[in-house]
């Protein structure tokens, strides 16, 4: 039996539903699903739904709900990962792995040394692309809720808008305190700088905002490595019973 899990904006009903669009295309054309095949669907509400294909109608599937809802335990800690934008596909990789590690949201940032720039049209395309990366990661790792991926903003704007987050931590090369020492156990915003490092003005801005500086040791890590290593440390800082 194949173990297939997909995302679709569908509210399964006991009496049957008609599924079309990209999810149906993937099941029909890529996986060659036929009547009688089963899969699991999640729609972002925190549950998995086991479904069975009852009929194939050209490019659509008729499905029925099999059994009861099966909840998937969400991460026990909210960590919003706020990395400065990276060139190429490296941010895709960060988003994919951050979802697997349990990030509650992704909030890309512009900084003074960030080389990535978007116009409105390109930003819309990138947001749609990142959402696709995020959904695929959820399908793979078993998460039943979709983390948010926010439009990129400048560091100053992010600090002004994230006042509701209990704790802000900024990775700063050479910081005296290790990340584990300031991790705490509550919700946190984790801010990761660009490859070229923060400017003096940005460091002053982070300090004024109350962000706690933290380091990851003596080696200089790439920004994508630092993002994921620090996220793993924050999750591991929880008591064993509360980890993912």
N, C-alpha and C positions, 0 to 999 in steps of 0.2 A: 504494500500500500504506500502510495506517495504521500509525503508530508509537505503539503503546500499551504502557505499562509500569505494572504494578500490584503492590501488596504483598499477599501471602497467606501464611498459615502452612501451607505445603504443601511436601512434599519430592517434587519431580517424579521420576517413574520412567520408564524407557524404554518400558515396556509400556502406559502410560496411567494417568491418575488421574481421579477424579471430583471436581469443584470445585463447591462450593455457597456459601451465605452471601452477605454483602455484595459480595465481589469478583465472584462470578458474576452477581449482580443488576445490578451496574454494567455488566458486559460485555454482558449480554443485553438489559436494559431501557433503558439509557442509550445505549450504543454500538451496539446492535442487532447483536451478533456472531452469526454463523452457522457451520455446519460449513465448515472450510477456512480460516477467518480465523486470523491469527497474532498473538501478542503476547508481551511479555516479562514474566516474573514474577521478583520477588525476595522472599526470606523472611527477610532479616536476617543470612544467613550469609556475606555478602560476595561473592556471585555473582549474576549474572543468568542466567535460564533461558529460552531461546526455546521457546515452546510453540505448538502448533497445535490448534485445536478440531476434534475428530473427530466429535462428536455432541452434540446438544442434547436434554436430558431434562427437560422442563418448566422448573424453575427452577435446573437444574444443567447443568454442562458436562462433557463427557468430553474430556480433553486428552492429548496425547502430546508427549514431549520431542523437540525438533528440534536435532540437532547436539550439540556439546560445550558444557560450561560456559564461560561467558565472564566472567572476573573483572573487577571494577571497582576501580580503584586507590583505596584509602581516603585520607583526608587524612594527610599525613606528620607532622603535629603534633597532639598532644592539647591542646585548649584547653577547659576547663570554664567555661562562661559562667554567672556567678552574679549575676543582676540582682535588685534589689529589685522586688517585685511592683508592677505598673502597673495602673491602672484601665482598665475597658472592654476593648476588643480589642487594645490596644497590645502586650500581652505575646504575643498570638497572632502579631502581625506580627514581633516580635523573634525568636520561636522559628522561624518560617518562614524568615526571612532568615539567621538564625544557622546553620540546617541547610545552607542553600545555600552559605554561606561556609566550612563545614567544622568547626563546633563539634563536639566529641566528646561533650559532655553539657550539659544545661541544669539549673541548680540554683537555682530561685527562692527569694528570701529575704524574710522579714519584717524590718522595721527600725522604729525608734521613730517615724519620720515616715511610715511606710507606712499608707495609708488603707484597704487591702484586708484583709478578714478572712474566714476560712472556718470553718464548722463541719465536722464529719467527713463528712457527706453531700455537702455542696457541694464539699469538697476532692476527694472521689472522682470527682465529675462533672467537675471541672476537669482532673484528671489524665487522665481518659479523653479529654476534648476536646483537650488539648494533645498527647496521643499521636496523635490523628487529624490534627492540624495538621502534626505532625512527619512522619508517614507520607506525607501528600500532598506535602510538600516533597521528601522523598526520591524519590518517584515522578517528580516534575517534573525534579529536577536530576541524577538518575542515580546517587545514592548507593545502594550495595547493602548497607550496614550501618545499623542504626537507632541513632542516638545515644540515650542515656538521658535521660529527663526525670524529675527527682527530686521528691518531695513538698516543698512549701515548709517551711522551718525558720527559726528565728531566727538572726540573724547570729552570735551567740556559739556556738550549737550547730553551725553550719556550720564555723566556724573550728576548733572542737574536733574535728570529724569528718573534716576534709580534710587532716590532717597528712601523708598519704601523697603529696600533690601536691608536686612539687619546689619550685615557686615560686608564691607568691601575689602578685598585683598588684591594688591597689585604686585605682580612679579617684578622685582627690581634687582638687576645684577649687582652683586656685592652687598646686598642687604644683610644686616647682622642676624636677624631672626630667621630661622628656617621655617618653611611653610607649615610643617606639622605643628610648630609651636603656637601658631596663631590661627589654626584651622577652626577651632571651636566645634560645635555640633549643630548649629542652627543654619538657616538659609544664608547663602553667601553669593556675592558677585565676584567672580574671579577675572581680573583684568590682566591681559597678556600683551606686552608691547611688541613693536616691530623688530625686524632683524637688526636694524641700526641702533636700537635702543631708544629710550625716552630722551627727549630734549630737557634742558634745565627748566624751561618754562612748564613742561608737562609734569615733571617731577614735583615742582612747586604746587601745581594745580591738584595733583593727587594727594599731596600732603594736606592742603587746605580742605579738601573734601572729606578728610578723615580716613582715607584708604590706608590699610595697614601694609607696609612694605614687607615682602618676604622673598627669600632666595631659595634656589634649588641646588646649592652646593658650589664647588669651586670651578666646575667645567662650564663653558659657554655653550648652551644648547640652542638649537634652531628653534624658531618661534613655534612651529608645529609640534615639535617634540616637547617643548616646555608646556604647551597647552594641555596635552594629554597626560604627561607625567604629573602635573600639578592637580589635574582633575582626579586622577587615580588616588593621589595622596589624600585629597579632601574626602573622598568616599571611604577610604580605608581608615580615616581618623574616627569614624563612627564606632560605637560599641559593636561587637561582633553580631549581636542579635538584630541590629538595625541596618546592616549593610545590604547591598542589593542581592 
